[in-house]
Amino acid sequence: HRSAPLRGILRLLHVGIPQDQDGNGHDCCGLQSRFRAGFGRERRQDAHDLGDDLHLPGRRGHHRLPAELRLRPALYGPDPYGVSRRRRHPHRRREHQQGIDGQRPGGNLPFPGSSHDDAFRHQFGAPDRYVRSDQDDRLQRHDPVRAHAQDEGGQMSAQKKFTKFLSENAVVIIFVVLTLASIAPSGLSITYIIQEVITRLGRNSFLVIALLLPIFAGMGLNFGMTLGAMAGQIGLIFAVDWGVAGWQGLVFALLVGLPISVLLGWVCGSVMNKAKGREMVTGYILAFFINGIYQFFVLYMMGSIVPMRNAAIVLSRGYGIRNTLNLETVRQSLDNILMLKIGPFVVPAVTIIVIAILCVFIIWFKKTKLGQDMRAVGQDMGVADAAGIPVEKTRIIAIIISTALACAGQIIFLQNMGNLATYNAHDQTSFFAVAAILVGGASVTHASIANVFIGVILLHAMFIVSPLAGQNLFGSAMVGEYFRQFIGYGVIALSLVLYAWKSRKAASDARTLIRTSGSPTDSNKGKGGKA
């Protein structure tokens, strides 16, 4: 029976079969048909003699295959997916669902069993064909040398984890230490500090949350959110001019500012698509450009081209808006809707509820199709584009949503402050929002809602205690003010430096891995094998 496969191969290769006179091979085909009819019983007998594993349950129609194909795993190694239809016997190609690569009960794993088994055990349908480790066949014993090596590996992994934790949370740790160290010199009570932190949490959190979506989309820190702040200020100017008071004035300002913010967000996103990889500096410079247009509109067009009804907010020359506007009509109109007194603290409940709704929206949005597209674009634009995701459109939508949220956040911020510096209230909006989210432990590529609240609490706690701490320690409150500015800019600079360092380190590690891995020939040389 061992010569049966050879005989079958010779038959398929037309060896020893005479050709017809004109050389067209018709006699050969006729002889092949007679061979198939005459030796069919011999093929089936060969299959039975090769072992019962070839005829286990689930191998429907396998006995009909030629011996050459049934012995293919023994000759060339196991085929993990079985014999394809194209390699079957020509008479059996029409049996689509009855072939060897049809569905099997329980599913098929694409890997053979242990390498110590015989070749036929690798066939589909064998009960022990599933992957299992060679460790199952080895005796386990205690190895003190290996145990010591494992302990050292555990210690190294713990050290690496600790180092990674310090590098990722260095800014948070520094701010916690500085804030705690500044509380005692400031002379402020803990109750006062907590109350101020609660107030600033409601005032600034909305603006900081507006930074999340561009980070998810891989566009970094959106310094272009200043455009949305300008739109919100224009809405408040019209609300004061028209005399719309209370929370209705805030809604009116939002309705006026939202279309402007969407338009500016589309412009910002389109420009950033032309400067991929440099979105942060592009947004920062674009904010300066739009600031010029904003000041031209407010200083020259309002009152001259755009009619103003309230003469109290217009400059004495008849056009242009005054440098400072009193927002008494909408001052804390959102905060005062519902104020909860919890012990010695007063909490603006409606403002906190609005911020909570925004957090729920962000969590829900990340699970939507558009949110998943943003995350895919943020991870790899090339892969996202290959997957059919409109990369540039998704990036523009992220900037538009961020700019619109910044518009609403600026309105909430200014209604709490109670006044509007017409020409420079928006200048530091992106600066303090970016500093807050970075202090909370976020980075240029990763951020979460938790980073927002941690950053707002730590940054503004530092802002509360640092001026008085500077006054008491150095005799000048300006020292604390300078220190506050230094801390804000220093945090942004430190985060950008850490981001650049991590990016270069990752690229260097990748190049080192490629060099050390090399080709299989190089690895054999390193192990003492033959090249």
C-alpha positions, 0 to 999 in steps of 0.5 A: 500500500505504500506504493499507492500514492506513487501510482496515483501521482504517476497517473495524474502526471500522465506518466507512461500513458501513450498519446494519440497520433495528433498529440492532442491528448484525447486518448490520454483523457480516456485512459485517465477516466478508465483508471479512475473507474478501475482503481477507485476501489483501490484508492478507497482501500488505501484510505482505510489502510492509512488509519482510522483518523482519516475517517473520524466524524465530521470528515464527510466525503474525505474518503472520496479524495485521491490518496495523493491529496489525503497524504498531503500533510504527511508529504508537505506538512499539515495544511491548517485550513484543510484542502481547498476546493481548487485542489480537490479531485475535479469530479468533487469540486461541485460538492461545496458543503460536503468538502473537507473545508466545510463547517465543522461542529464546534469550529476549527482552530487554524493551528495543528496540535502538538508537534510530537504527534504524527502527521495524521493527527493534524488533520481536521476532525482529530479529537486532539488537534487543538493547540496545547503547550508542550509544558503540559507534557513536562515535569514541573520542578522547583528551580531556585535559579529560575525563581531568583530570576523571576523575582528580579524580573518582578522587581524590575517590572515594579521599578519600571511601573513606579518610574512610569507613574512618576513620569506620567503624573509628575505635574500633578505631584508637583502641584499637590506639593506646591499647593499644600506647602503654600496653604500655611504661609497664605494664612487662609482657612480651609473653609474659604479655600474649599468655597473658592474652589467650588466657585471656580469649579463651576466657572471654569470646568465647562471651558476645560471640557471643551478641549477633550474632543480635539484631543480624542481626534489626535489634534492636540490641545485646541488653542483655537478655542479662543474663537468660540470665546469671541463668539460668546462675547459677541452674543453677550454684547447683543444681549446687553444691548437688547436688554435681555436679562436673567437666564433668558439673556444667557440663552439669547447670547448663546443663540447669537454666538453659536452660529458664529462659533460654528462658522469660526470652528469650520474655518479653524478646522479647515486650516488645521487640516492644511497643517497636520501635525502642527495643529496646536501652533496653528490654532494659537496663531489663528486665534491672533488673526481672528482676534484682529477681525473681532476687534475691528468688528467690535471697535469700528463696525458696532455702532456705525454699520451694526446699529446699537440700541443701548447708548450706554455701552457705545463709546462717546464718538458714536461707534465702538463698544466700551472697554468694560461692560457691566453684565449686571443684567445677567450677573450670576443668573445661572448660578442663582437659579438654585443655590444649595447650602451644604454645611458652610459651603454654597454650591451653584446647583444648576451650573454643576448640573449643566457641567454634569450633563456635558460630561454625560454627553462626552461619555455618550458621544465617545460611544457613537459612530462619530466618536469612534471615528474620532478615536480611530483618526486620533490613533492613526489617520492613515489606517482610518482613511484606509478603513473608509473614515472621512479623516478631514471631515471628522477632524473639522467636526471635532473642532466645530464641537469644541469651538461651540462648547467654548462659546457656551463656556465663555458665557458661563464664565462671564456671567459668574464674573459679572463684567466683560473686558471687551477687547481682552477677556478672551486672550487668556481663555485657552491658556488657562483651560490648557494649563488646567487640563495639563495639571490634571494629568492629561497630555497632548494625546490623552485626556479624560474627564477626571483630568479636567476636574483634577486640573481645575481644582489643583490649578485654581487652588494654587491661584487662590493661595499663591498671591497671599503666600507671596505677600506674607513670605516676600512682602509683595503680593505681586511675587505671588502673581508672577509666580502664578503666571510662571506656573501657568506657562511653565506647566504648558512648556513642561507638558510639551517638552515631555510630549516631545521627549516621549515621542522621540523615545518611542521612535528611538526604541522602535529603531533599536528594536528593528536593528536588534531583531534584524533578519533570521540570518542575523538572529542565527548568527547571534545564536551561534548557528550557521549563517 
